[in-house]
């Protein structure tokens, strides 16, 4: 009884096992698997694919910023996009004060109006084409000859 019991070190060291003796759990899916991508990341990829498709035909689109926002901000009562009671799917901001022009696609309104990935990709492309056409002052059919085809 002369030898004291040395206490186990308790510190902020890494845990090797959980309390049931199993190892620490890892991620559900590796980062390369599409399951690991969030809905927002998947949607941003759809927008980027659409932009890359249009940039082949319109190289000047590299000077435009393309943004994805979750929902549009409520505007003043006189705004034309909100006056008829519909929520916009996208919008444009003209270039000014040294800032490039912007095309914005709103993720949640697009997701609500679509059921599957293919339908969502088609609607995203239509929104991007319409906003680019508005920004360039052209018709959507001029920006993308396949506009409106299913």
DORO-321497 format. One record per residue: residue in three letters; x, y negated, z of N, C-alpha, C, O, CB in turn. Coordinates in steps of 0.2 Angstrom, whole numbers, plus 2048, in hexadecimal, padded with zeros to 3 digits. Glycine has a CB too. Example, Ala and Ser with C-alpha at 12.3 -4.5 7.8 and 13.67 -1.06 7.14 Angstrom:
BEGIN
[site ALA [842 81C 827] [83E 816 827] [842 810 827] [847 811 82A] [839 816 82D]]
[site SER [840 80B 823] [844 805 824] [840 800 827] [843 7FA 828] [846 803 81D]]
This chain:
BEGIN
[site UNK [804 806 800] [800 800 800] [804 7FA 800] [802 7F4 800] [7FB 800 806]]
[site UNK [80B 7FA 800] [80F 7F5 800] [80F 7F1 7F9] [811 7EB 7F8] [816 7F7 802]]
[site UNK [80E 7F5 7F3] [80E 7F2 7ED] [808 7EF 7EB] [803 7F2 7EB] [811 7F7 7E8]]
[site UNK [808 7E8 7EA] [802 7E5 7E8] [800 7E7 7E0] [804 7E8 7DC] [802 7DD 7E8]]
[site UNK [7F9 7E6 7DF] [7F7 7E8 7D8] [7F8 7E1 7D4] [7F5 7DC 7D6] [7EF 7EA 7D9]]
[site UNK [7FB 7E2 7CF] [7FC 7DC 7CA] [7F6 7DB 7C6] [7F3 7DF 7C3] [802 7DD 7C6]]
[site UNK [7F3 7D5 7C6] [7ED 7D3 7C3] [7EE 7D3 7BB] [7F4 7D2 7B9] [7EA 7CD 7C5]]
[site UNK [7E9 7D5 7B7] [7EA 7D5 7B0] [7EA 7CE 7AE] [7E7 7CA 7B1] [7E4 7D9 7AD]]
[site UNK [7EE 7CC 7A9] [7EE 7C5 7A7] [7E8 7C3 7A3] [7E5 7C7 79F] [7F4 7C4 7A2]]
[site UNK [7E5 7BE 7A5] [7DF 7BB 7A2] [7E0 7B5 79F] [7E1 7B0 7A2] [7D9 7BB 7A7]]
[site UNK [7E0 7B5 799] [7E2 7AE 795] [7DE 7AE 78F] [7DB 7B3 78D] [7E9 7AE 794]]
[site UNK [7DF 7A9 78B] [7DC 7A8 785] [7DF 7AC 77F] [7E0 7A9 77A] [7DB 7A1 783]]
[site UNK [7E1 7B2 780] [7E5 7B6 77B] [7DF 7B9 777] [7D9 7B9 778] [7E9 7BB 77E]]
[site UNK [7E1 7BB 771] [7DD 7BF 76C] [7DA 7C5 76F] [7DE 7C9 772] [7E0 7C0 765]]
[site UNK [7D4 7C6 76E] [7D0 7CC 770] [7D2 7D2 76B] [7D1 7D0 765] [7C9 7CB 771]]
[site UNK [7D4 7D7 76D] [7D5 7DD 769] [7CF 7E1 767] [7CE 7E4 762] [7DA 7E1 76C]]
[site UNK [7CA 7E2 76C] [7C5 7E6 76C] [7BF 7E2 76F] [7C0 7DE 774] [7C6 7ED 76E]]
[site UNK [7B9 7E4 76D] [7B3 7E2 771] [7B2 7E6 777] [7B5 7EB 778] [7AD 7E1 76C]]
[site UNK [7AD 7E5 77B] [7AC 7E8 781] [7AA 7EF 780] [7AA 7F3 785] [7A7 7E4 785]]
[site UNK [7A8 7F1 77A] [7A6 7F8 779] [7AB 7FD 777] [7AA 802 775] [7A0 7F9 775]]
[site UNK [7B1 7FA 776] [7B7 7FE 774] [7B8 7FE 76C] [7BD 801 76A] [7B6 804 776]]
[site UNK [7B3 7FB 769] [7B4 7FA 761] [7B8 7F4 760] [7B9 7F0 764] [7AD 7FA 75E]]
[site UNK [7BB 7F4 75A] [7BF 7EE 758] [7BB 7E8 756] [7B5 7E9 756] [7C3 7F0 751]]
[site UNK [7BE 7E3 756] [7BA 7DD 754] [7B7 7DD 74D] [7BA 7E0 748] [7BF 7D6 754]]
[site UNK [7B2 7DB 74C] [7AE 7DB 746] [7B1 7D6 741] [7B2 7D0 743] [7A7 7DB 747]]
[site UNK [7B1 7D8 73B] [7B3 7D3 735] [7AD 7D0 732] [7A8 7D1 734] [7B8 7D7 731]]
[site UNK [7AF 7CD 72C] [7A9 7CA 729] [7A4 7CF 726] [7A7 7D5 724] [7AC 7C5 723]]
[site UNK [79E 7CD 724] [799 7D2 721] [79C 7D4 71A] [79B 7DA 718] [792 7CF 721]]
[site UNK [79E 7CF 716] [7A0 7D1 710] [7A7 7CD 70E] [7A7 7C7 711] [79B 7CF 70A]]
[site UNK [7AB 7D0 70A] [7B1 7CC 708] [7AF 7C6 704] [7AA 7C5 701] [7B6 7D0 705]]
[site UNK [7B4 7C1 704] [7B2 7BA 701] [7B1 7BB 6F9] [7AE 7B7 6F6] [7B7 7B5 702]]
[site UNK [7B4 7C0 6F6] [7B3 7C1 6EF] [7AC 7C3 6ED] [7AA 7C3 6E7] [7B8 7C6 6EC]]
[site UNK [7A8 7C6 6F2] [7A2 7C9 6F0] [79C 7C3 6F0] [79D 7BF 6F4] [7A0 7CE 6F5]]
[site UNK [798 7C3 6EB] [793 7BE 6EB] [78E 7BD 6F1] [78C 7B8 6F2] [78E 7BF 6E5]]
[site UNK [78E 7C3 6F5] [78A 7C2 6FB] [78D 7BD 700] [789 7BA 704] [78A 7C9 6FE]]
[site UNK [793 7BC 6FF] [797 7B7 704] [795 7B0 702] [796 7AB 706] [79E 7B8 704]]
[site UNK [793 7AF 6FC] [791 7A8 6FA] [78B 7A5 6FC] [786 7A9 6FC] [792 7A7 6F2]]
[site UNK [78A 79F 6FF] [784 79D 701] [780 79B 6FB] [782 79A 6F6] [785 797 706]]
[site UNK [779 799 6FD] [775 797 6F8] [777 790 6F5] [777 78F 6EE] [76E 796 6FA]]
[site UNK [77A 78C 6F9] [77C 785 6F6] [782 786 6F2] [783 783 6EC] [77E 781 6FC]]
[site UNK [787 78B 6F3] [78C 78C 6EF] [78A 78F 6E8] [78D 78E 6E3] [791 791 6F3]]
[site UNK [786 794 6E9] [783 797 6E3] [780 792 6DE] [781 792 6D8] [77E 79D 6E4]]
[site UNK [77C 78E 6E1] [779 788 6DD] [77E 784 6DA] [77D 782 6D4] [774 784 6E2]]
[site UNK [783 782 6DE] [788 77D 6DB] [78C 781 6D5] [78E 77D 6D1] [78D 77C 6E1]]
[site UNK [78D 787 6D6] [790 78B 6D0] [78B 78B 6CA] [78E 78A 6C4] [791 792 6D2]]
[site UNK [785 78B 6CB] [780 78B 6C5] [781 784 6C2] [781 783 6BC] [779 78C 6C7]]
[site UNK [781 77F 6C6] [782 778 6C3] [789 777 6BF] [789 775 6BA] [781 772 6C9]]
[site UNK [78E 77A 6C2] [795 77A 6BF] [795 77D 6B9] [798 77B 6B4] [79A 77C 6C4]]
[site UNK [791 783 6B8] [791 787 6B2] [78E 783 6AD] [790 783 6A7] [78D 78E 6B3]]
[site UNK [788 780 6AF] [784 77C 6AA] [789 776 6A7] [789 774 6A1] [77E 779 6AD]]
[site UNK [78C 773 6AC] [790 76D 6AA] [796 76F 6A5] [797 76C 6A0] [794 76A 6B0]]
[site UNK [799 775 6A7] [79F 777 6A3] [79C 779 69C] [79F 778 697] [7A2 77E 6A6]]
[site UNK [796 77C 69B] [793 77D 695] [792 777 691] [793 777 68B] [78C 781 696]]
[site UNK [790 772 694] [78F 76B 690] [795 768 68F] [795 764 68A] [78A 767 694]]
[site UNK [79A 769 693] [7A1 765 692] [7A4 767 68B] [7A8 764 688] [7A5 766 698]]
[site UNK [7A3 76E 689] [7A5 770 683] [7A3 76C 67D] [7A7 76A 678] [7A4 777 682]]
[site UNK [79D 769 67D] [79A 765 678] [79B 75E 679] [79C 75A 674] [793 767 677]]
[site UNK [79B 75C 680] [79C 755 681] [7A2 754 686] [7A1 754 68C] [795 752 685]]
[site UNK [7A8 753 684] [7AE 752 688] [7AD 74C 68D] [7B1 74C 692] [7B4 752 684]]
[site UNK [7A9 747 68B] [7A9 741 68F] [7A5 742 696] [7A5 73E 69A] [7A5 73B 68C]]
[site UNK [7A2 748 697] [79F 74A 69D] [7A4 74B 6A2] [7A2 74B 6A8] [79B 750 69C]]
[site UNK [7AB 74C 6A1] [7B0 74D 6A6] [7B1 746 6AA] [7B3 747 6B0] [7B6 74F 6A3]]
[site UNK [7AE 741 6A8] [7AE 73A 6AB] [7A8 739 6B0] [7A8 734 6B3] [7AF 735 6A6]]
[site UNK [7A4 73E 6B0] [79E 73D 6B4] [79E 742 6BA] [7A0 748 6B9] [797 73F 6B0]]
[site UNK [79C 740 6C0] [79C 744 6C6] [795 748 6C6] [790 744 6C5] [79D 740 6CC]]
[site UNK [795 74E 6C7] [78F 752 6C8] [78F 754 6CF] [793 757 6D2] [78F 758 6C3]]
[site UNK [789 752 6D2] [788 754 6D9] [782 758 6DB] [77D 758 6D7] [787 74D 6DD]]
[site UNK [782 75C 6E0] [77D 760 6E2] [77B 75D 6E9] [77F 75E 6EE] [77E 768 6E2]]
[site UNK [775 75B 6EA] [772 759 6F0] [76C 75E 6F2] [769 760 6ED] [770 752 6F0]]
[site UNK [76B 75F 6F8] [765 763 6FA] [75F 760 6F8] [75B 764 6F5] [766 764 702]]
[site UNK [75D 75A 6FA] [757 757 6F9] [758 750 6F7] [75C 74D 6F9] [752 758 6FE]]
[site UNK [753 74D 6F3] [754 746 6F1] [752 742 6F7] [74D 744 6FB] [74F 744 6EB]]
[site UNK [755 73C 6F8] [753 737 6FD] [74C 734 6FB] [74B 732 6F5] [758 732 6FE]]
[site UNK [748 733 700] [742 72F 6FE] [743 728 6FC] [748 724 6FF] [73D 72F 704]]
[site UNK [740 726 6F6] [742 71F 6F4] [73C 71A 6F5] [737 71C 6F9] [742 720 6EC]]
[site UNK [73D 714 6F3] [738 70F 6F4] [732 711 6F1] [732 715 6EC] [73B 708 6F2]]
[site UNK [72C 70E 6F3] [726 710 6F0] [725 70E 6E8] [721 711 6E5] [720 70C 6F3]]
[site UNK [729 70A 6E6] [729 708 6DF] [72D 70C 6DA] [72D 70B 6D4] [72B 701 6DE]]
[site UNK [731 711 6DD] [735 715 6D9] [731 719 6D4] [72C 71D 6D7] [73A 719 6DD]]
[site UNK [732 71A 6CE] [72E 71D 6C9] [72F 725 6CA] [72A 728 6C9] [731 71C 6C2]]
[site UNK [734 728 6CD] [735 72F 6CE] [730 731 6D3] [72E 737 6D3] [73C 731 6D0]]
[site UNK [72E 72D 6D8] [72A 72F 6DD] [723 72D 6DD] [71E 72F 6E0] [72D 72D 6E4]]
[site UNK [721 728 6D8] [71B 725 6D8] [715 72A 6D6] [710 729 6D8] [71B 720 6D3]]
[site UNK [717 72F 6D2] [712 734 6D0] [711 73A 6D5] [70D 73F 6D4] [713 737 6C9]]
[site UNK [715 73A 6DA] [715 73F 6DF] [719 745 6DE] [718 74A 6E2] [70E 741 6E0]]
[site UNK [71D 745 6D9] [721 74B 6D8] [728 74A 6DB] [72B 744 6DB] [722 74D 6D0]]
[site UNK [72B 74F 6DD] [732 74F 6DF] [737 750 6D9] [736 754 6D6] [734 754 6E5]]
[site UNK [73C 74B 6D9] [741 74C 6D3] [745 752 6D4] [747 754 6DA] [745 745 6D2]]
[site UNK [747 755 6CF] [74C 75A 6CF] [753 758 6CE] [758 75B 6D0] [74A 75F 6C9]]
[site UNK [754 752 6CB] [75B 74F 6CA] [75A 748 6C9] [755 745 6C9] [75E 752 6C4]]
[site UNK [760 745 6C9] [760 73D 6C8] [767 73B 6C5] [76C 73F 6C5] [75F 73A 6CE]]
[site UNK [768 735 6C3] [76E 732 6C1] [76F 72C 6C4] [76B 728 6C7] [76E 731 6B9]]
[site UNK [776 72A 6C5] [778 724 6C7] [77D 721 6C2] [782 724 6C1] [77C 725 6CF]]
[site UNK [77C 71B 6C0] [780 718 6BB] [787 716 6BE] [788 715 6C4] [77D 712 6B7]]
[site UNK [78C 716 6B9] [793 714 6BB] [793 70D 6BD] [790 709 6B9] [798 716 6B6]]
[site UNK [796 70B 6C3] [797 704 6C4] [79C 703 6CA] [79E 708 6CD] [790 701 6C7]]
[site UNK [79F 6FD 6CA] [7A4 6FC 6CF] [7AA 701 6CF] [7AD 702 6D4] [7A1 6FB 6D6]]
[site UNK [7AC 703 6C9] [7B2 708 6C8] [7B0 70F 6CA] [7B4 713 6CA] [7B7 705 6CD]]
[site UNK [7AA 710 6CC] [7A8 717 6CE] [7A5 71A 6C8] [7A1 717 6C4] [7A3 717 6D4]]
[site UNK [7A6 721 6C7] [7A3 724 6C1] [79C 725 6C1] [799 725 6C7] [7A7 72B 6C0]]
[site UNK [799 726 6BC] [792 728 6BC] [791 72F 6BF] [795 733 6BF] [78F 728 6B4]]
[site UNK [78B 730 6C2] [789 736 6C6] [783 739 6C3] [77E 736 6C2] [789 735 6CD]]
[site UNK [783 740 6C3] [77D 744 6C2] [77C 748 6C8] [780 74B 6CA] [77D 748 6BB]]
[site UNK [776 747 6CB] [774 74B 6D1] [76F 750 6D0] [76A 74E 6CC] [772 746 6D7]]
[site UNK [770 756 6D2] [76B 75B 6D2] [769 75D 6D9] [76D 75E 6DD] [76D 762 6CE]]
[site UNK [762 75D 6DA] [75F 75E 6E1] [75E 766 6E1] [75A 769 6DE] [759 75A 6E2]]
[site UNK [761 769 6E6] [761 770 6E7] [75A 773 6E9] [758 778 6E6] [766 773 6EB]]
[site UNK [758 771 6EE] [751 773 6F1] [74B 773 6EC] [748 778 6EC] [750 770 6F8]]
[site UNK [74A 76D 6E9] [745 76D 6E5] [745 772 6DF] [740 775 6DC] [744 766 6E2]]
[site UNK [74B 773 6DC] [74C 778 6D7] [74B 77F 6D9] [748 783 6D6] [754 777 6D4]]
[site UNK [74E 780 6DF] [74D 787 6E2] [746 789 6E3] [743 78E 6E2] [751 788 6E9]]
[site UNK [742 784 6E6] [73B 785 6E7] [737 787 6E1] [732 78A 6E1] [738 77F 6EB]]
[site UNK [739 784 6DB] [735 784 6D5] [737 78B 6D1] [734 78C 6CC] [736 77E 6D0]]
[site UNK [73C 78E 6D3] [73F 794 6D0] [73E 79A 6D4] [73E 79A 6DA] [746 793 6CD]]
[site UNK [73E 7A0 6D1] [73D 7A7 6D5] [744 7AB 6D5] [745 7AE 6DA] [738 7AB 6D2]]
[site UNK [747 7AB 6CF] [74D 7AF 6CF] [753 7AB 6CC] [753 7A5 6CB] [74C 7B5 6CA]]
[site UNK [759 7AE 6CC] [75F 7AB 6CA] [75F 7A9 6C3] [762 7A3 6C2] [765 7B0 6CB]]
[site UNK [75D 7AD 6BF] [75D 7AB 6B8] [758 7A5 6B6] [75A 7A0 6B3] [75A 7B1 6B3]]
[site UNK [752 7A5 6BA] [74E 79F 6B9] [751 799 6BC] [750 793 6B9] [747 7A1 6BC]]
[site UNK [754 79A 6C2] [757 794 6C5] [75D 791 6C0] [75E 78B 6C0] [75A 796 6CC]]
[site UNK [761 796 6BD] [766 793 6B9] [764 78F 6B3] [767 78A 6B1] [76B 799 6B7]]
[site UNK [75E 792 6B0] [75B 78E 6AB] [758 787 6AD] [759 783 6A9] [755 792 6A8]]
[site UNK [755 787 6B2] [753 781 6B5] [758 77C 6B6] [758 776 6B5] [74E 781 6BB]]
[site UNK [75D 77E 6BA] [763 77A 6BB] [766 777 6B5] [768 771 6B4] [769 77E 6BF]]
[site UNK [767 77B 6B0] [76A 779 6A9] [765 774 6A6] [767 76F 6A3] [76B 77F 6A4]]
[site UNK [75F 775 6A6] [75A 770 6A4] [75A 769 6A7] [75A 764 6A4] [753 772 6A4]]
[site UNK [75B 769 6AE] [75C 763 6B2] [762 760 6B0] [762 75A 6AF] [75B 765 6B9]]
[site UNK [768 763 6B0] [76E 760 6AE] [76E 75D 6A7] [770 758 6A6] [774 765 6AE]]
[site UNK [76B 761 6A2] [76A 75E 69B] [766 758 69B] [768 753 698] [767 763 697]]
[site UNK [760 758 69F] [75C 752 69F] [760 74C 6A2] [75F 746 6A0] [756 753 6A3]]
[site UNK [763 74D 6A8] [767 747 6AB] [76D 745 6A7] [76E 73F 6A7] [769 74A 6B2]]
[site UNK [770 749 6A4] [776 747 69F] [773 743 699] [776 73E 697] [77A 74D 69D]]
[site UNK [76D 745 696] [76A 742 691] [768 73B 693] [769 736 68F] [764 746 68E]]
[site UNK [765 73A 699] [763 734 69C] [769 72F 69D] [769 729 69B] [75F 735 6A2]]
[site UNK [76E 732 69F] [774 72E 6A0] [778 72C 69A] [77A 726 699] [779 732 6A4]]
[site UNK [778 730 695] [77B 72E 68E] [776 72B 68A] [778 728 684] [77D 735 68B]]
[site UNK [770 72A 68B] [76B 727 687] [769 72B 681] [767 728 67C] [76D 720 685]]
[site UNK [769 732 682] [767 736 67C] [761 73B 67E] [75F 73A 683] [76D 73B 67A]]
[site UNK [75F 73E 679] [75A 743 67B] [75D 74A 67D] [763 74B 67B] [755 744 674]]
[site UNK [759 74D 681] [75C 754 684] [75E 759 67E] [763 75C 67F] [757 757 688]]
[site UNK [75A 758 679] [75C 75D 673] [762 75B 670] [766 75F 66D] [756 75D 66E]]
[site UNK [764 755 670] [76B 753 66D] [770 755 672] [775 757 66F] [76B 74B 66C]]
[site UNK [76F 755 678] [774 757 67D] [775 75E 67D] [77B 761 67C] [773 755 684]]
[site UNK [770 762 67C] [770 769 67C] [76B 76C 677] [765 76B 678] [76F 76D 683]]
[site UNK [76D 76E 671] [769 770 66C] [764 776 66E] [75F 777 66B] [76C 772 666]]
[site UNK [766 77A 673] [762 77F 675] [75D 77D 67B] [75A 781 67E] [766 785 678]]
[site UNK [75D 777 67C] [759 774 682] [751 776 680] [74F 775 67B] [759 76C 682]]
[site UNK [74E 779 685] [747 77A 685] [746 781 682] [740 784 682] [743 776 680]]
[site UNK [74B 785 680] [74A 78C 67E] [74A 790 683] [74E 78F 688] [74F 78E 678]]
[site UNK [746 796 683] [746 79A 689] [74A 7A0 687] [74B 7A5 68B] [73F 79D 68B]]
